[in-house]
Amino acid sequence: MRLRNKVITGSLAGIASLALGAAAFAQGPGFSAPTGYVPYYAPAPTQACVQSLAAKDAAETGTLDAMTTAKKNALQARQTALIAAAGITNDSDRFQATMQANKDFMTALRNAERSRGSSLEAAIDDVSSACDGMYGFGMGRGKMHGKGKRGGMMGGW
């Protein structure tokens, strides 16, 4: 009985302290903005800026479609080559066929990656000039990326 009473008393004390803490927190001073604080709002983009953003999105969509198709074709070609390699009984020949399938797959992906950039690069440049050096809605180009080709930690992006 004695242990049971201690557990009950301890539980009630804990619940009471939580309730008092919540009440004290609710009556606290709350948050107020510093005196003289003026929130920053990015300027409204121009019509040309919004049009160039839409064109950039279209170029990016086309790039994604092309990359998806290229990767799908490369995967299907590798699958076919690996199925053929699985039928080879000689270990050395099977190894060479598997390595060639992987090499062809990586070459196809590299070629697709090299061909993807020009239209998207031009669209991004158009956004920068139409949006007065800003990349869209108040986000400056290079502010997030540092010192690469486009300004950034992301190197040549």
N, C-alpha and C positions, 0 to 999 in steps of 0.2 A: 504493500500500500504506500509505503513511504516513497519509493522510487517513482511510482505512478503520480503521486502528488507533485514531485519535483519536476517531472516531465511536463505536466499540465501547466504548472506555474511558469516554467521557463518558456513554454510556447506562448502563453498569454502575454508575458512580458515582451517577447520578441515581436508579436503582432502589434502590441500597443506602441512600441518604439517606431515601427515602420509607419504606422498611422500618424504619429506625431511628426515624424520626419517629412512625410508627404505634405502635411498641412503647413509646416514651416517653409518648405520649398515653394509651395503654391503662393505664399504671401510674400515671397522675396521681391527684390526691386525689379526684376525682369530685365530685358535688354532694351537699350535705347541707343540710337545712332549718335555718334559724336557730334558735338556742336559744329555747325558749318559744313557738315557732310553733304556733298552733292553727288548722287549716283551718276555713273557714266553710262550713257546710252550711245551706241554706235550710230553714226549718221545714217539716214535712210539711203539705200543704194539707188543709183540712177537706173533709168530704164535700160540703158545700154549695158550696165553692169549685170542686171538680172537676166537680160537676154544672153549675155556671154556665159553666165553661170548655167543657164539651161543648155546651151550648146556644149559646154564642157561635160555636163551630165550625159548628153547624147553620145559624145565621143567616148566617154568612160564606159557607157553601156555597150557600145560597139566593140570596144577593146575587150571587155569581159566576155562577150559572146564569142569573139575570135579565139581568145585564150581557152575558153571552155571547150570549144570545138577541137582545137589543136591538142589539148590534153586528152580528150576523149579518144581521138584518132590514134594518138601515141599509145594509150593504154590498150586499145583494141589490137593494135599491131603487136605490142609486146605479149599480150595474152595469146595470140595466134602462134607467135614464135615460141613461147614457153610450152604450149601444148605440143608443138612439134618436137621440142627438145625433150619433153618427158617421154616420148616414144623411142628415143635413142638409147640403145643398150650399152654402148661403150662409154665409160665414165669420162674419159678425156674429151671425147666428142660432145657429150652432153654438157660438160662444163663450158666448153668453147661456145656452144650454141646459146647457153644461158647468158654468158658474158656478152655475147654479141647482141642478144635481145635487150639487155639492160643498157648497153652502149647506144644502140639505136634509139631507145626510148629517151635517154638523156639528151642526145643530139637533137631530137625532134622538139623537146621542150625548150632547149637553148635557142633554137632557131625561131620558135614562136615568140619567145621572150624578146629577142632582138628586133623583131619586126613590129612589135606592138606599140612603141612609144611615140612615133612622129605625130599622128593626129591628136593624140591626147596632150602631148607637149605643146603643140600649137594652140590648142584650146585653153590650156592653163596660162600661156603667155597672153592670150586675148583677155582672159579674166583679169589678169594683173593690170593690163593697160586700161581696160574699160572701167575697172573698179578703182582707178586712181592709186595703183600700187597696193591695194588691199585685196586679200584673197577672199572675196565674198563679203559677208556681213560684219565688217569691223575687225576681221582677223587678218592682220598684216602678214604678207608672205615672208617667210623666213623667221618670223618671231618665235615660232615653235621649233624650228629646225636648225638654227645656228649658221654654219659657214660652208655648206656644200655648194654644188653647182646651182641649186635653187635656194641656197642659204640653209645649211643645216647639219645637224648631227646625223641626218639620214643620208649623208654623202651626196651622191649624184641624183637624188630624187628630185 
